[in-house]
Structure formats: C-alpha cells, structure tokens
Amino acid sequence: MTRKKRRLVLISSALLTLSLAVGLVLFALRDNIVFFYGPSELAQKAPQPGTRLRIGGLVKEGSLKRLDGQSVRFAVTDMKSEVEVAYTGLLPDLFKEGQGVVAEGALGEDHVFRADSVLAKHDERYMPRDVADALKKQGVWQEGAQQLASPGK
C-alpha cells in the first residue's frame, strides 16, 4: 500500500469513528433535549402529547386551585393564550399568582400540561430569561422591566 493510500485509509477511519461517536452522543441525549415554549407558541406548534418540554409565562390571576394533598392546578399565560398546568409536589415558596414561572413536563392528550417540576422567580427583581423573552416576543413585556430579566447587568 502506498503512503497516500495509507493516509487516506487513516483519515477515513478517523472520520468514521468520529461520526459514530457523535451519533452515539446524540442518541444518548435525545431524551434530555427539552424545548421551551410560551403559551401562544405551544398553541401554534401543537407538539405531540407526551413530548417533554418547558413552558413559561405568568401564573394567571385567579387560576390557582389546590386539590387533595400536594396537587395543584393553575394556568400559565402570556396574556394572549394560556395553558392549564397540573402539578403534584411542593411548590416553590415564592410561587404565586401574577408571577413568572417555568414548568417542565409533558403535554397530555387532554391538552393539560403535566408538570414534574415548577420553577418560580427567586426574588422580587428576577424573571427567568426564557419567560422574559417569550413575553417580549408576544408584546406583553412591560416597559421598565428590562433590568428585571438580567439581575447581574
């Protein structure tokens, strides 16, 4: 085998090995990829039931209903659309109506979002960046709230 052919075989085997490694990594991470949607985007894109995703927005005033035990239902809104959320577990201490929230879980067949984790803002000056961006995109962002979305700046 000539030097040129050996080099070609070495390069092609290295590319094949790299492709295989990237494919295996992407296959392993497929369940960990979670997309973020606002309520209006969720209504437009209508992902398949059971798909893991995050939704964010504001907890709609008057929508919080405490059920038996630690189960709650509430609506997440961006002032144009809303998504009903069902959650069982302890809510963050700062969770309340009218505040920013991000819920992670899956949309059910009945169009109720079944959350397995709920994140609320951590102080009076912070709103999760994803929620702030979604509210800006929907035209609901209140002027003067820009510094609220990035407390470190």
Residue, then its C-alpha position, 0 to 999 in steps of 0.5 A: m500500500t502506498r503512503k497516500k493510500r495509507r493516509l487516506v485509509l487513516i483519515s477515513s477511519a478517523l472520520l468514521t469513528l468520529s461520526l459514530a461517536v457523535g451519533l452515539v452522543l446524540f442518541a444518548l441525549r435525545d431524551n434530555i433535549v427539552f424545548f421551551y415554549g410560551p403559551s401562544e407558541l405551544a398553541q401554534k406548534a401543537p407538539q405531540p402529547g407526551t413530548r417533554l418540554r418547558i413552558g413559561g409565562l405568568v401564573k394567571e390571576g385567579s387560576l390557582k386551585r389546590l386539590d387533595g394533598q400536594s396537587v395543584r392546578f393553575a394556568v400559565t399565560d402570556m396574556k394572549s393564550e394560556v395553558e392549564v398546568a397540573y402539578t403534584g409536589l411542593l411548590p416553590d415558596l415564592f410561587k404565586e399568582g401574577q408571577g413568572v414561572v417555568a414548568e417542565g413536563a409533558l403535554g397530555e392528550d387532554h391538552v393539560f400540561r403535566a408538570d414534574s417540576v415548577l420553577a418560580k422567580h427567586d426574588e422580587r427583581y428576577m424573571p427567568r430569561d426564557v419567560a422574559d423573552a417569550l413575553k417580549k416576543q408576544g408584546v406583553w413585556q412591560e416597559g421598565a422591566q428590562q433590568l428585571a430579566s438580567p439581575g447581574k447587568 
